[in-house]
Amino acid sequence: MKNVMNFKLIAATALIVTAFSCKRSSNGSNVDSATGWAINDKKGGFQYNTSFKEQETPPGTVFVEGGTFTMGKVQDDPMHDWNNSPSQQHVQSFYIDENEVTNLNYLVYLDYLKNVYPPDDPAYANIYKGALPDTLVWRNRLGYNEMMTENYLRHPAYANYPVVGVSWIQAVEYASWRSDRVSEMSLQEAGYLERDSQYTATAESTFSTDTYINAPTQTYGGNDSIINPIKSRRRVQVNAKGDTINVYAKRESGLIGPKYRLPTEVEWEYAALGMSELRSYNIYRGRKKYPWDGQYTRSGKRAKRGDQLANFKQRDGDYGGIAGWSDDGADITQEVKYYEPNDYGIYDMAGNVAEWVADVYRPIVDDEFNDFNYYRGNTYFKNAINDDGSVKIVQETVYDTLSNGKIVARNLPGEIERVPVDEEETYLRTNFDRSDNRNYRDGDQKSSRYYRDNFENDDNFDTRKMYNSPKHNIEKDSASGKLIKEYDESNRRTSLINDEARVIKGGSWRDRSYWIDPAQRRFFPQDMATDYIGFRCAVSRVGSKSKSNKKKRN
């Protein structure tokens, strides 16, 4: 009996202690609710931001609360291509740029590259050159467009116009650079880095977010005066032995958020529709045709009745209307934020320029396999590790030669080298079994149950493949250093679709109104550019689905 009473007393005491610890922890206390250990102790130990509220809106973006919607076209399909059949999808909350990346935004990027990696230095010449937009996209065999070729990118008159002539690969590199600059600024403001250190950056001394997280002492080439500012004494603590040690911001600090990237196709379409409140059954079922309400491209408001709500091609030979009676106020692209935003506060999701999204193009959206945060294009990588167990930092620039002969930087000095995941990560996994998943369940022979290995020995193997695109070849002559370009002239090719074809969304100033429906989708080679494709960035939302101003459920 006595033992039973002691057991009850011990159990009751444990419950009280647990409840007390949990209560303190939930109020942002620096105590671990599971062990009672101190967090953020001045003498060392585990460091964690227990006062974190919620993710701040990243610069230049707006918040889009996730939810369910009907992706794809529910309107008439006169093209009968069936590449955007409707499917119900759910999207997590995210942030997306308020407007397309502008010429001025991109020129800041180019200026940074030019200063840090001087193009007159042979070791870095291709870094700046590889990031330059292709201004020749404005040329037309039977049109005079030299004014745009010479002025569109750099003249102040076009500063706030969407940048064009940028390939998908260049857009991805810009997003990566932007991520580093925003993280760098956040750490400067918090006192972890020396103020204005970005202005002293050189090719050997730059900031990389991944490097700072995994090997902070090697950031800025190991320049300790930048990584541990003298003015920031609160970034120094004492360990258990009484030694003074430097403290670096980690993920747990909450200062380093998710990276900028291209939006996925499902995110872009969801954001374009502007379904901030599902008040209409038709909207929920996918009947919303444009970023604005209604089935027409002209405004019905009294003050602007008849005005076009987007920049697109009206008809043959009509890109903006009659002079003095201009329907959309533009003949080529238009300044961003010229037209009204949708209900999310996002501009130009219809017209102006079509936009790159992250996805690899396939005619199907495989909603049978996944209907949550759908994305085709996953290629999984991991950090390269040295023999001593440290992460491998890139010392010299690594370049790629694209299919069109252009040379672009794949890895810059100071970044962490990345390699594809291997069997060490994939063995006995149920959610993925390879590094490259771009063509997973895409409808080709290998993805179907009728695929047979002996097709490889079949003379007609090429014709059996569904996505049998041309395979051009380019290589550098070892003697002269010149590029040798070979064209695939095979008559067996049946498609332009391959793993380097990326989805573009939204109509442009060159397109008819048919294409400004957010559900429409097309594709374009990822290493090529045009005068009608631009891009904007997105950032994932961490934490709660909704903004914290909404009451929590009890």
N, C-alpha and C positions, 0 to 999 in steps of 0.2 A: 504493500500500500504506500509505504514511504517512497519507494522508487518511482511509483506512478505519479505521485505528487511532485517529486523532483523533476520528472520528465515534462510534466505540464508546465511547471514554473520556467524551465529552460526554454520550452517551445514558445511560451507567451513572451518571454524576454526577447527571444530572437525576432518575433513578429514586430515587437515595439521598435527594436533597433532598426530592422529593415524598413519599417514604415517611416521612421524618423530620417533615415539616410535617403530614402527615395524622395521624401518631401523636400529635403534640402537640395538635392541634386536637381529636381524639377524646377526649382526656383533660381537656377543658375549658380548654385553653390559650387565651390571648388573642392567638392568631396565626391568620390566615387560611390554611388548608391549600392553597388554590389559588395564592396570590400571595406568601405569606410576610409580608404586611403586618401591622402591629400592629392589634389590636382593643382598644377601650377604653383607648387611649393617653391619659394625663393631659393631653397637649398638644392634644387634640382628636381628630378623626377619627371613624370609625364606632363607634357605641356599641351593644353587644349583650350580653344576659345569657347568657354562655357557661357559667354554672354552673347553669342551670335544670335541675331534675330532672324534675318532672312537675306537672301541674295539681293544685292543692289542691282538696279537695271544697268546693264553694260552700256558704255558710251555709244550714242548713235542709234540705239535700239528701242523698241517698244515691247511690252509684255503681251504675250498671246496665251490666254488660258486654254489648256488642252481640253479635249472632249471627243465625242463621236460625231462623224459626219459621213455622208455618202460621197466617196471619191469617184471621179469619173463623170462621163457625160450622160445625162439622162434625157437631154434634148434629142432632136432628130440627128441622125448620123448619115448625112448625104454622101460622105466619102466611103462609107461601108468598109472602113478598115478595121473596125473593132479593136483598136489598140487602147481604148480608154473606156472599156465596159465598166459600169458602176459596181462598186463594192463598198461595203460598210467598213470603215476604219476608225481606230481610236488613236489619238495623238496626245503625247505628253505635253505639258506646258513648256513653252520655250520663248526666247526673245528673237526678234528679227529686225533688221535694219529698217528704219523709218522710210528710207528712200534708197535708190540704187547708189552704189559707189560712184562718186563723181570724178571728173577729170582732176579737180583740185586734190581730192583724197588720194588719188593714185600718184599725182605728182609729188606729194609729200613722201610717199613710199620710194619713188624713184630718186628723189633728192637724198634720202637716207642711204640708199644703196650706193649712190655715186660718191658720197662722202666717206663711207666706211670701206667700200671696195672700189677704189679708184679705177675707172675703166682704162686709164692710160698705163696701168700696171698689167703686164701680160698675164700675171697669175690670177687676176680678178676680172679681166676684160669681159668675159662671157657672162658674168653675174648680172651686171647692169644691162648688157645687151639682151640677155635672155628674158629680162623682165619688161622690156620696152613693148608697148602696144604696137600692133601692126597698123600704121597709119595709111598704108597703101590699100586697105580694105575699101576706102572710099572711091577708088578709081573704077571707072566703067568704060568699056570699049567704045560706047557710043554716047558718052555723057561727059560734060566738063565739071569735074569735081575737085580740081586741084586746090581750090580754096580750102576745102575741108581737110584734104591731105596735109596741107601745110599749117593749118591753124587750129583745127578742132581740139586737139589734145592740149595745147599749151597756151593759146590766146585767152586772156582774162574774160573775154566775152563768153567763152564756153566753160568757165570755171565750174559752174554748178550744173552742168549737163552730164548725163551718165557717160562714163568711160566706155568706149567700145574698142574693137580690135584686140581684145584680151581673150586668150584661150582659156579653156577650163583649167589647164595646168597652172597658168599664170594667176588665175583667180584663187586657186587653192594656196599658192605660195603667198599671195597678198594676205589672205586670211591668217596664215601662220605667222607672218611678220606682225600683223596687227595684234594678235594674241600676245606676243612677246612685249610689244610696246605698252599695252594696257596693263599687263602684269608688272612690268618694270615701273610704271608710274605709281601703281598701287603700293608697291613695296617702298618706293621712295617716300611717299606721303606718310607711310607708317613708320618710317625711320630705319628700315632694314637696309636700305641702300643710300648712297650719297646722292643728294639732290642734283638734278641736271646731269647725271652721269651719262645719259644717252648722247650728250653733245661731245663727249670725249671718247666715244667708242671708236675703235679701229678694228681692222680685220682680225687681229689677234686678241682683241679685248671687247667682246660683245656680250649682250645678255640673252640667254636662252632659258625659257621657263622650265623646260624639262631638265636642263643641266642644273639649274638652281635647286630644283626639288631633289634630284638624285645625287648631285655632286656639287654642292653650293660653293665649296672652296675653289672650284675651277671656273666659276663664273667670272666674266671680265678677264679671262686669262689668268685668274688667281690674284687679281689686284685687291689686296686686303683693305686698302684705304677706301675702296668703293663698297666692298661687300660688308665691311664693318665700320661705318662712319664713326669718327671720334665724337661727334656731337650726340650720338645716340647711345649714351651710357646704359640706358635701360635695356639694351639688347645684349648685355653681358650679365652672366650669372655665375654662381659658385657651385661646383659639384660637391659630391659627398666627401671628397678628400680635402676640400677647401681651396681647390684650384680654380682660378678664373677661366671661364670658357665662353666662347662666342655662341650666340643663339641665332639660328636661322629660321625664317618662316617656312613652315611646312603646310601641307594640305589642311592639317588640323587648325591652322590659324584662321582659316576662312578668308584670307586675303587673296589667295590664288584661285580664281574661279575657273569654270569650264572655258575651253578655247573657242575663239571665233572659227567658223567653218562655213561652207556652203550649206544652205538648207536642203533637207531631203525633199523629194518631190511631194510627198504627202504633207509635209509641213508647209511648203510653199503654197500648195493648192488650198489648204485649210486656212492659212493666213490671208490669201487673196480673196476668199469668199467673204471674209469679214463677218462671221457669224458670232458676234459678241453675245447675243441673247437669242436663244432658239424660241422665238415667239410664234413662228409660223410652222405648221406641219409640212408645208411644201419645202421650206428651207431645210428642215431636218431630213427630208427624203431626197434631197439633192436637186431640188427644182430651181435653185438660185443660179441664175445664168451669168451674172457679172459681179464684180466687187461692190457694186451699188445695187439698190433695190430696183426692181422693175425688169422688163424684158427689152428695153430699148437703150440705145447708146446716147440719146439726147436727154438733156435735163428737162424735167417737167416743172421746175420751180419757176414762179412768176418772174423773178428778177433775171433768171438765166435761161428762160424757156427756149428750147431749140438748140442751145449750145451743146457741142459734143463733150462727153465726159472723159474722153481719153484721146490719145494721139495715135491714129492709125490711118491707113490708106482708104479713102472714101470710095474710089472707083478708078478705072484706068485713067491715068494722067491727072489724078486729083489727090494730092497728098495733104491738103489743108483747107481747101475751099477757095472761093472767089476773093480777090483782094478787096479789103474793106468789109467783107462779109465772111471772114475766115471762120470756118466751123470749129477748128480745134486749135488755132493759134500757132501752128507749127508746120513746117514743110519737111524738115528732117526730124531729129530728136528735139525735145523741148526741155527747158530747165526743170529740174526736179521740184516737186511740190507746187507745180503750176496748176494742176487739177486737184479737186477735192479728194481727201483721203477716204478710205473705207471706214467701217465702224470700229476697227482696231486702231485707227490713226495711222495707217500705212498708206504711203503714196505710190502711184504708178504701178499697181499690180496688174493693170491692163494697159496695153499700148506703150508708147515711148520706145522701150527696147525690150526684146525678149530676154530671158535671164537663164543663166546656167543654174542647174541644181546638182546635187551630189550624185544622183543615181546613174548607174549604167542603164542604158536603154534596152528594153525588151518589149515586144508588143503586148505581153501579158503582165498583169499585176497579180501575183500568186496569193490571193487572199485566203485560199484554202489552207495554205501552210502557215501564214502569219497575217494577223489583222491588227497588230499593235506596233506603232512606230515603224511602219513598213519602210524598208530600204534595201535596194539591190546595189551592191558594190563593196561589201565588206571584204577587206584584206587585212588580216591580223598580223601585227608585228610585235616584237619585244626588243628591249634594250640589248645591245651587244655587250658582252662581258669580257674583260681582260682575264689573263691567267690568274691574277692575284685577287679576283672577285670584284674589282671596281668596274664601273661602267666605262665603256670605251668612248672617248671624246674625239670628234672629227678634228684632225689637224690640218688637212689640206682639202680644198673644195673638190667635191665629187660631181661630175657632170653627166648628163644624159643627152644622147643625140636622138631627137624625135623623128618620127616617120617623114616629116616634111623637111628634114635637114637642119632645123634649128637646134642650137645647143642651149640647154638650160641647166642651172645648178640644182642638183638633187640634195646635197648636204653641204652646209656652210661650216667653216671653222667655228669651234665652240659648241656645236650641237652634239647631241648623243647619236651615235650610229645605231641604226635600227635594222633588224634582220627579221625575216618571216618566222612565225612560230613553227615549231617542229613537233615531233612525236612526244617530246617531253611535256608539251602542253595539251596535245590532242588525244593521247592514249586513253581509251575507255571513256572518253567524254560522250555525252549524249546530245549536247547542244551544237557542237561543231567538230569536224574531224579534219580540217585542212586550213591552210592559211588563206588561200584565194577562193572566195565564194561568189565571185561575180556571175558565174554561169550556172549557179545551183538551181535545179528545177526550172530551167528556162524553156523547156519544150523541145530541145534538140534531141538527137538520137541517143546520146549518152545519158541524158536525163530520163529517158523513157524505158519501159520494161522490155522494149523490142530491140534494144541495143545489143550487139554481139561483138565480141572482141575481134573476131575474124574479119570484121569490116576493114580493119587496118590493112589487111593484105588484099583487099578488093581494089581492082583498078578504078572502079567507079566510086571509091570512098569519098572523094571530095564532093561529088554530087549528092551523096546521101546526107551530108551535114546540112542542118537547117540554116545556121548562120555561117555561111561560107563566103566570107568577104575577101576582097583582093588583098594580097600580101606583097606589098611593095618592099623593096630592100634598099637600105642605105648603109654604107660603110666607108671608113676612111682609108685612103690609099697610104700604105705604110711608108712609101718612098717620097711621094710629093706632099702628103698631108691633106690632099683635096678629097672632098666627099664624092663618092661614086653612087649615083642614084639609078636604081633599076626599077622599071615599072612592071607590074604584074599584068601581063597581056593575055592571061588564060581566059578561054571562053567558057570555063566551067563555073565561074563565080556567079552566085545567085543572089547575093545580098550585100548591102553596105554595112550591116549591123555586125559589130564585134565587141569585144570587151573594152574597147577604147571609145565607144560611141556613148555620149552622155546626153541625158534628157535636157531639153530646153523648154521653158514654160512661159506662157503669156505672149500675146501678139506684140508687134513692134510697129514703128512708123512705116515700115515697108509692107505690112500685112493688112489684109481685109479684116473686117470685124469678126469673121468666123473664128479667127485665131485668138481673140482677146478673151474668150471664154476660159476661165482658169482651168477647166477640165481638159482642155486641149493639150496635146503633148507631141513633141517632135524630137529629133535627135540630130547631133552634129559631132564630128570627130573632136576629141578632147584636146588635140594639139593644134587645132586650126581656129581662126577667128573671122569675124565678119563685122560689117558696119551696123548691124542691127541686134547684136547680142551683147548684153552687159551682165551685171551680177550684183547681188547684195549678200550680206553675211547673216548668219544666225548663231545663237548661243543657247546651249541647253539650260533648262531650269533645274536647279538643285533644291531639294527640300519639298515643301508643300506644293500642291497643285495650284492653289489660289494665293493671292496676295494676303498678307497677314491682317489687313484691315477687316477681313471677314471674320465673324465670330467662330471660335472653335466649338465643335460639337462636344457636349458632355457625355 
